[in-house]
Amino acid sequence: MEKKDILVALAALAQETRLDIFRLLVQAGPSGLPAGQLGERLGLPSATLSFHLKELRLAGLVSFQRESRSLIYSAEFANMNALLAYLTENCCQGALAACGPGFCDGNQLVPLPARSPA
């Protein structure tokens, strides 16, 4: 991804509702979710949902396919991974020990265990 694409993606995710939509689509996996289910799960009116999905689509973070009368949205995992790769490209300047345990392994991000709420 080019820097301008990274900035557009980060700007799209820097909004609470869009971040919630994207995270829900990531959890759903490649099969995605129908727009109606997204709206129900997040308690969003269809006009609001459509607006946010459009922004995520323009940022290249989600795509959709039509199945009869339904639109099925899914996360664009290749673009998500490209965004993560860009952000971690020079992780610890090659000195993995400086990152601490559970942060990165070579050029691959290794998720930290979930934190419990404070």
C-alpha positions as CSV (number, residue, x, y, z in Angstrom):
1,M,0.0,0.0,0.0
2,E,1.1,3.5,-0.7
3,K,1.3,6.1,2.1
4,K,-1.8,7.9,0.8
5,D,-3.8,4.7,1.0
6,I,-2.5,4.0,4.5
7,L,-3.7,7.5,5.6
8,V,-7.1,7.0,4.0
9,A,-7.5,3.6,5.8
10,L,-6.4,5.0,9.1
11,A,-8.7,8.0,8.8
12,A,-11.6,5.6,8.0
13,L,-10.9,3.5,11.1
14,A,-10.5,6.6,13.3
15,Q,-14.2,6.8,13.8
16,E,-16.0,4.8,16.5
17,T,-18.8,3.4,14.4
18,R,-16.6,2.5,11.4
19,L,-14.1,0.8,13.8
20,D,-16.9,-1.2,15.3
21,I,-18.2,-2.3,11.8
22,F,-14.7,-3.2,10.7
23,R,-14.0,-5.3,13.8
24,L,-17.3,-7.1,13.5
25,L,-16.5,-7.9,9.8
26,V,-13.1,-9.2,10.8
27,Q,-14.7,-11.4,13.4
28,A,-17.1,-12.7,10.8
29,G,-14.3,-13.9,8.6
30,P,-14.2,-14.1,4.8
31,S,-17.9,-15.1,4.5
32,G,-18.9,-11.6,5.9
33,L,-22.3,-10.5,7.1
34,P,-25.4,-9.2,5.4
35,A,-25.9,-5.4,5.9
36,G,-29.1,-6.0,7.8
37,Q,-27.3,-8.2,10.4
38,L,-24.5,-5.6,10.7
39,G,-27.1,-2.9,11.5
40,E,-29.0,-5.1,14.0
41,R,-25.9,-6.2,15.8
42,L,-24.6,-2.6,16.1
43,G,-28.0,-0.9,16.6
44,L,-27.5,1.3,13.5
45,P,-30.2,2.7,11.3
46,S,-29.8,1.7,7.6
47,A,-28.9,5.2,6.4
48,T,-26.1,5.5,9.1
49,L,-24.8,2.0,8.3
50,S,-24.7,2.8,4.6
51,F,-22.8,6.0,5.1
52,H,-20.1,4.2,7.2
53,L,-19.9,1.2,4.9
54,K,-19.3,3.5,2.0
55,E,-16.4,5.2,3.8
56,L,-14.9,1.8,4.6
57,R,-15.3,0.7,1.0
58,L,-13.7,3.9,-0.3
59,A,-10.8,3.2,2.1
60,G,-10.4,-0.3,0.6
61,L,-11.1,-2.0,4.0
62,V,-14.4,-3.7,3.1
63,S,-16.1,-5.0,0.0
64,F,-19.5,-6.4,-0.8
65,Q,-21.2,-8.9,-3.0
66,R,-24.9,-9.1,-3.9
67,E,-26.7,-12.3,-3.0
68,S,-30.3,-11.9,-4.4
69,R,-31.6,-8.9,-2.6
70,S,-29.0,-8.8,0.2
71,L,-25.6,-7.1,0.2
72,I,-23.0,-9.2,2.0
73,Y,-20.1,-7.2,3.4
74,S,-16.7,-8.6,4.3
75,A,-13.4,-7.2,5.5
76,E,-10.7,-6.9,2.9
77,F,-8.1,-9.0,4.7
78,A,-5.3,-8.4,2.1
79,N,-5.6,-4.6,2.7
80,M,-5.8,-5.0,6.4
81,N,-2.7,-7.1,6.4
82,A,-0.9,-4.6,4.1
83,L,-1.8,-1.9,6.6
84,L,-0.4,-3.9,9.5
85,A,2.7,-4.7,7.5
86,Y,3.2,-1.0,6.7
87,L,2.8,-0.1,10.4
88,T,5.2,-2.8,11.6
89,E,7.6,-2.7,8.6
90,N,10.7,-1.6,10.6
91,C,9.6,-3.3,13.8
92,C,12.3,-2.7,16.5
93,Q,14.8,-1.8,13.8
94,G,15.6,-5.5,13.5
95,A,16.5,-5.8,17.2
96,L,13.7,-8.2,18.2
97,A,14.8,-8.3,21.8
98,A,14.0,-4.6,22.1
99,C,10.4,-5.2,21.3
100,G,9.8,-7.4,24.4
101,P,8.0,-10.7,24.5
102,G,5.0,-11.3,22.3
103,F,5.3,-8.2,20.1
104,C,7.0,-9.2,16.8
105,D,8.7,-12.2,15.3
106,G,10.8,-11.1,12.4
107,N,8.5,-9.2,10.0
108,Q,5.4,-10.8,11.4
109,L,3.2,-9.3,14.0
110,V,2.4,-11.7,16.9
111,P,-0.7,-10.6,18.9
112,L,-0.3,-9.9,22.6
113,P,-2.8,-11.7,24.9
114,A,-6.0,-9.7,25.5
115,R,-5.8,-7.3,28.3
116,S,-8.5,-7.5,31.0
117,P,-10.5,-4.3,31.5
118,A,-9.1,-1.9,34.1
